[in-house]
Amino acid sequence: MAVHHGGKVGKAGKTLASKSSSSKAKSQAGKTLAKHKSEKH
């Protein structure tokens, strides 16, 4: 899977990848990524 950088999706990916992110932020980021995936891929 390609890694996206920049924009909302890249930020969401970084949020998920970083261990310091809160679980609330992670669930938000997961939703963003999932939405992007279903729309764009």
C-alpha positions in Angstrom: 0.0 0.0 0.0 1.3 3.4 -0.9 2.0 5.8 1.9 0.3 9.2 1.4 2.1 12.4 2.5 0.5 15.7 2.9 -3.1 16.8 3.2 -5.7 15.3 5.5 -5.0 11.7 4.7 -1.2 12.0 5.2 -1.9 13.6 8.6 -4.2 10.8 9.5 -1.6 8.2 8.5 1.0 9.9 10.7 -1.4 10.1 13.6 -2.0 6.3 13.3 1.7 5.6 13.0 2.8 7.7 15.9 2.7 6.0 19.3 2.1 9.2 21.2 -1.3 9.9 19.6 -4.3 9.6 21.8 -6.8 6.8 21.1 -9.5 9.3 20.3 -7.2 10.9 17.7 -6.4 7.5 16.4 -10.0 6.5 15.9 -10.6 9.8 14.1 -7.6 9.2 11.9 -8.7 5.6 11.2 -12.1 6.9 10.0 -10.5 9.4 7.8 -8.2 6.8 6.2 -11.0 4.3 5.8 -13.2 6.9 4.1 -10.4 7.9 1.8 -9.6 4.3 1.0 -13.2 3.5 0.0 -13.5 6.6 -2.1 -10.2 6.8 -3.8 -8.9 3.2 -4.1 
